[in-house]
Amino acid sequence: MTPPRDRLPHYRKTTRRLSWVLMGVWGVVSFVIPIFARDLHFLFFDWPFSFWMAAQGSILIYMLIVVVYAYRMNKLDDQYHQSDDTQA
């Protein structure tokens, strides 16, 4: 079921904004942090931060992006009375 026509542009704008923000986070984690990884000379959980980011940190952030997206989209669907169970 889609939201009422008068609320549809706001729903699409909100989902598009959420997608762009999360894609921005993904881009920073994927491309910006690795560029400066050698310059990050501090310990994080007793490991060099650059090693930790490459081995575990980026994967955890990617999973967090998926969780945030799913949570926010569920909230938006509830707000706009959308449901996968109902049909138009």
C-alpha positions in Angstrom: 0.0 0.0 0.0 1.4 3.4 -0.9 1.0 6.5 1.2 -1.8 9.0 0.3 -0.9 11.0 -2.8 -0.5 14.2 -0.9 2.1 12.6 1.4 3.9 10.6 -1.2 6.4 13.4 -2.2 7.5 13.9 1.4 7.9 10.1 1.8 10.1 9.9 -1.2 12.1 12.9 -0.2 12.7 11.5 3.2 13.7 8.1 1.9 16.0 9.6 -0.7 17.7 11.8 2.0 18.2 8.8 4.2 19.7 6.8 1.3 22.1 9.7 0.4 23.3 10.1 4.0 24.0 6.4 4.5 25.7 6.2 1.1 27.9 9.2 2.2 28.9 7.3 5.3 29.6 4.2 3.2 31.8 6.3 0.9 33.8 7.8 3.7 34.4 4.4 5.3 35.3 2.8 1.9 37.4 5.5 0.3 38.4 8.3 2.6 39.5 6.4 5.7 41.7 4.0 3.6 43.5 6.9 1.9 44.5 8.3 5.3 45.0 4.9 7.1 48.8 5.2 7.3 48.5 8.6 9.0 46.2 7.2 11.7 48.9 6.3 14.3 47.0 5.6 17.4 46.0 2.4 19.2 42.4 1.2 19.3 41.7 -1.8 21.5 45.5 -2.4 21.6 45.8 -2.5 17.8 46.9 0.2 15.4 43.7 2.0 14.2 44.5 1.5 10.5 44.8 -2.3 10.9 41.6 -2.4 13.0 39.6 -0.4 10.5 40.8 -2.7 7.6 40.2 -5.9 9.5 37.0 -5.3 11.4 35.8 -1.7 11.7 34.6 -1.2 8.2 32.6 -4.4 8.2 31.0 -3.4 11.5 30.1 0.0 10.1 28.6 -1.6 6.9 26.4 -3.8 9.1 25.4 -0.8 11.2 24.4 1.0 8.0 22.1 -1.8 7.1 20.5 -1.9 10.6 20.0 1.9 10.6 18.4 1.8 7.1 16.1 -1.1 8.1 15.1 0.6 11.3 14.4 4.0 9.8 12.5 2.6 6.8 10.3 0.6 9.2 9.6 3.8 11.1 8.8 5.7 8.0 6.5 2.9 6.7 4.6 2.9 9.9 4.4 6.7 9.8 3.0 6.7 6.3 0.8 3.7 6.9 2.6 1.4 4.5 2.7 -2.3 5.1 4.0 -5.3 3.1 1.0 -7.3 4.2 -1.7 -5.1 2.6 -2.3 -4.8 -1.1 -3.6 -1.8 -3.0 
